């Protein structure tokens, strides 16, 4: 039996007492693969710079093109998934991501690699716009934060293996295998999604597609990151940088006006009205900036891919431990709001400990501290946001959370590159620590919301 084009799970899976956790496990494949890819790609930057004789400001677009496409598509794909089915969209996304990963590994030039990364982002958007929604709709409301912690732990495992595996692959097999390694994980994810994920029960009519909203959002985010790249060493005339800055501001204003006037907007601005949602999304952006900034910074500072990968593993390792254990280890009276503030401040302290002259073991300790803080902050923050969004719009809400993650990741790459070009390592570390403090401020300012 099917609902729309979604196939039912086998009866033995559907009727099992742990069926909800089986679904969470299936989502974890996508969470793992997405973060493995995100953390592993930055390790290829030095190799790509050498192979193509390109500056960091050009090579970083292997990440930025992916992130821009992802950010531009997440809200739209979330809307589509709420209408046609989250399981269907998620499983098809695995197929697109896996095929595009293989294409990236076979890309003949830097330009083709960037192009295939955009296709890869389309598949990633189909995965990420649904991941949070599939998790929170598969378990009881009182287990939501724990389930999101498990998903965050899968992300952290991908992040943890990414630097170590990526460094090893770049040093031995070459940078192409950094992309080809996604293929077996993608195949496992396709099978798990087909047999373990539930069909979509609540749907929201799609209505008229807001193509103008998508175009304005993509224009604004792309122009902003091009401006940052322009002042970070990417060759372009000054007048073009100014024109792109104007385009970024104009498109952002146009997007807000468009969403207010559209009959079927890409993003219903009313969803952002509760402070716990708007501030929570801002906090998510800052949290992921802190998480991914070091993945760009340290390969440039420490050099060799293999050794750097082992040091970088300390950040997601701390993240994984806290994401799994924090819900039980921290006192219940601390609540979601308290966890967001505590976690963000600990992450900021970890970044502040990354001094320019630190020994590798000192860098590792500071990264563990930062990871522990983020492992407390991110699941609690995401749980607060999703609790304030209606069930019928859960994929849209998940798309917003992942859009904030994509923007935070992109800014982590772009701002660290900018700081290295202008102010050096010290400036980059100050930006990362400041983002952690800002994340704590968003958690403190948001009104507490009960978990639904």
N, C-alpha and C positions, 0 to 999 in steps of 0.2 A: 504494500500500500504506500502511496506517496501523498504528500501535501504539496501541490504545485509540482515542481520537478525534484523535490527532495525525497530521497528514499529513506524508509524507516530503518532504524537499527534492528538487528536480530533480536527476537523476543528474549533470549537468554541475557542479552546485555540490557535491554530496556527494563526488565523486571528485576534485575539484580539490585540488592540494597545499596551497593556502591556505584550505581549507574551514573550519578552526578559526578562522582570523582573520576570515573572513567572518562567522562567528557572533558573534565579539567585536564586530565592527562593528555588527551588528544590535542587540546589547545596548546599544551606545553611544547609539543613538537614545533609549532609555528613560532612560539615565543623563543625557544632555543635557537632555531635556525636564523630568525631575524636578528637576534643579538650576536650570534656567532659571526654572521656576515658583517654587521655594523662594526664590531670590534676588530675583526680580522683585516678589514680593508685598509685601515690606517697604517698597518704594518707594511703595506706594499708601497707606500708613498716614496720612500728613499729609492727603492728598486725602480719604480716608474720614472722618477726624476733622472736616474742614471741612464735608463734604456732610451728615453725619449728626449733627453737633454732639455727638460722643461723645468721651470721654477715651481716651487711648492704652490704658489698661487694659481698655477694652471692645473697641476696634478690633483689638487684638492677637489676639483670638480668631478672626479670619479666618485667622491662621496656626496658633494653638494648637489649634483644633478639628480642623483638618486633621492636625496632628502627633499629637494624641491618638488619633484614629481609626487613623492609620497605625501607631503603636506598638502599639495594642491588637490589631491584626489581623495583623501581620507574622509572628509565630511560628505562628499558626493557619494562615495562608495557605501558609507554608512547608511545614507538615505535609501539607496538602492537595495541594500541588504535587508533593511527593515521592511521593504515592500515585497521582494521576490524570495527572500529566505536567507537566513544567516549561514546555515549549513552549506547550502548550495554555493554561495559566494565564497565561503572559506575554502571549501575543497577545490573549487576551480582556481582560486588564488594560489594554492600550493602548486598546481600544475604549471601555471604561468611563471611563477618564481623559479621553479626548478629548471625549466627549459631555458629561461633567460640566464640563469647562473651558468649553465653549460656554454651558452653563447658568449658570455663575458670571458670565460676561460679560453675561448678560441678566437677572441677579437684580434684582428690583424694590426690595428693602430689605436692610438690613444683616443682619437675621435670616435671610432667604432665602439671602444670600450665604454665611453661615456654614454653613447646612444643605447647600448644594450643594458646599461645600468638604469636607464629610464624605463625600459620594458620590465626590468626586474622590479622596479618600484611599483608598477601597476599591480603585479602579483602580490607584492608586500602590502599594498593598500587594501587589497581584498582580504588578506589575512588579518591585518592589524585593526581594521575598522570593525571587525567582528569579534576579536579575541576577548576583550573585556566583557562584551555583552553575552557571549556564549558561557563564560565563566559564571557571571552573576545570575544568569537564568538557569543554571544547571544545578545549583546547590541551594540549601535552605538559607533564608535571609540571615540567620544568626551565624552562618558559616562563611559569609561573604568575604570578610576580611582575611580569614584563614586561606580561603581558596585563592584570593588575589595574591596572598603571600607565596603560595605554591607556584603560581604563574610567574611572580617576580623572581622566585628562586630558579625557575627554568631559564628566564632571561639572564640571570646572573651566571648560571652554568655556561650558557653560550658565550657570555662576556668573558668568563674565566678561561675557557678553553681557547677562545679566539686569539688572544695575544700569544699564548704559548704555542698553539698549533700553527698559527699564522707565521710566527717567527721561525719555527722549524721548517715550514713549507717554503718560505721565501729563501731561507739559507740553503736548502737542499734541492727540492724539486723545482723551485721557481714560483714567481708570483701568480702564474695562471692557475695553479692548483689551489690557491686561496678561494677561487670561485668554483672550481670543479668539485671541491669537497662538499658543497651543498647538495649534490645530486642524491647520494644515498639517504641523507636525512629527509629530503623532500619526498622520496618514494615512500619511506616509512610514514611520513605525515599524511600522505594521500590515503594510504590504507587505514590508518587510525581514524582519520576524519570520516571516512565512508562508514565505518562500522561502529564508532563510539559516540558520535555527536548526535544530539536530538534534533528533530525537525523543529522548525519555527512555528510557534503556536500563536503569538501575537504579531500582527502585521500593521503597518501604517501605509495607507495609499501613497504611491509615489508622486502623483500629480505631475505638473509640468516641470521638466528638468531645467534647473537654473544654470544654463551654460554661461550666461554673463557673469554670474557670481563666481563660478569656477575660474573664468578667465581673469577677473579682477584680482582674486586671491592669488593666483599663480603669478600674475604680473607684479604684484606688490612684493611678494616674498622673493621672487627671482631678482628683481631690480635691487632690493635691499642687499642681498648677498653679493651681487655683482659690484655694488658700491664698496662693500667691505673688501672684496678681492682686489678692486681697483686701487685701493690705498694700501694693499698688502703686498704689492709687487706684480700683479697681473698687468701686462702692458695695455694701456688704453689712454687716450687723451683726456686731459682734465675736463674739457667741456662735456665729454660723454659721461664722466663720473657725476657731474652736476645734473645732467639731464636724467640719468638713472635715479638719482636721489629724488628729484622732483616727481618722476614717474612712480616711485615707490610710495611716496606720500599721497599723490593724487589717486592712485589705484586703491590704497587703503581707505581713503575717504569715500571713494566711489563704491567700494564693496559694502561699507556700512549703509550708505544711502540706498543702494540696490536691495539689500536684504530687508530694509524697513519697508520698501515699496512693493516688493515682489509678492505675488499671490501664492507662490510655492517656492519659498526661498531655499537656497542651499543650507543656510544656517538660520534657524529661528532665534533671533536675538533674545527672545523671552527666556530661552533656556539658560542664558548667561546671567539672568537677573539676580538669582540668589547669590549672595556673596560667597557662599561655600563653593559654588561652581566657578564663578569668574576668578576669584582669588586662588581657588584650587588649581585651575588650569595654568595660571601664572606661576604658581609654585611648582607644578609639574615641569614647566619649561625650564625654570631655574635648576631643578633637581637633575634633569637630564643633561643640562649644560655642564653641571659639575661632574656628572658621571662620564661624559664623553670627552670633555676638554683634555684630561690627562692622556687619553689615548692618542691624541694628536700631538700634544706637547712633548711627551717623554721620548718617542722615537726620534724626534729632531734633536733632543738634548743629550740622550744617552747613547745614540748611535746604533750599534749592531742589533739587528732584528731579533736574533735568538735570545740574547741576554735581556734586552728590553722587554720582550714578551713575558719572560718569567717574572720580572719585577711588576709589570702591569697586571699580572694575574692576581696580585694581592688586593687590588681594588674590587673586582667582582667577587673574589672569594669572601671578603668581608661582607659584601652585599648579600651573597647567598646565605651565609650563616644567619644574618639578622633577619632576612626576609622569611626564613623558615621558623626561626625560634623566637622572634621578638613578640609575637602575639601571645605566647604562653609565658615567656620569661618576664615580660614587663607587667606591673600590677594593673589589674583591670580598671582601677579608679583613674589611671592616667588618661584613658579615653583616646579617641581618635585625634582630637585636636592637640592634646598634650604630646602624643607621639610624633605628630608632624613637626612641632616646634623643637622637641628634643632631638629628633633625627637630623633635621636640617642644621642645627647648631653644631652637632657632633661632626657632620660632614664638612662644615666650614672650618672647624678646628683642624681636621685632617688636612685640608688644602693649605691652611696657614702654616702647617708644619713642613711643607715641601719647600725647604730653602734651596737657593741656587747652588750652594756648596755641599749639599747633603750627600752622605755616602749611600750606596745602593741599599743597604739594609735599613737606613733611616727613611729613605724614600718608600721602601716596602711597608714599614710600620705605619707611616702617615697615610699611605693608600688603604691599608686595612682599616684604619680609623674612619677615613672618609667613606669607605664601603659600608661599614657597620651603620653609620649614620644614615646613608641613603637607603639601606635595607629596611630601616625603621620608617623613614619618611615616605618613600614612594608608595608602598602598599596602603598605608594609612591615608595618605592624601588622595589616592585614586578611589579608595573605598568611600571617602567623604563625598567626592564629586559624584560618583555613580549613585549613591544613596539619595541624592537630591534630584535625580533625573527620572521621569516617568518610565515605567517598564516598556511601554509601546515605543519609546524612543531610545531604547538602551543601546542599539548599534550606533545611532547618531551620537549618543554620549560617549560611547567607546571610541568613535572616530575622533571626537574632540580631544579626548585624553591622549590618543596616539598622535594627533596633530600637534599638540603641545610638546609631546616627546620628540617628534620630528624636527620642530622648530628649535627646541632646546639643543638637540644633537647638532643641527646645522650651525647654530650660533656657537656651539662649543668648538667646532672645527674652524669656523670663520674668524671668531674673535681671538682664538689662540694664534692663528696664522697672522692676524693683524698685529697682535702684541709682539710676536717674535720679530716681525718686520720693523716695528717702530720702537718699542720699549724693552724688548728682551723678555727673558724668562720670569723676572721679578714681576713685571706688569701682568703677564699671563696668570701667574699664581694669585695676584691680587684680584683679578677679575673672577677667578674661580671661587676664592674665599668669599668675595662680595656677593656672588650669586647664591651661595649657601645661606648667608645672613638674610638676603632678600626672601628666600624660600621660607625661612623661619618667620619672617614678618608677615607673609601671606597667611600662614597657618594661624598666627596669633590674631590677625585682624578678622578672619572669617568667623562667623557665628557657628557654634557647634550644632551639628545635625545628628539626630539618631540614625543608626544604621537600620535600613528597612529589611 
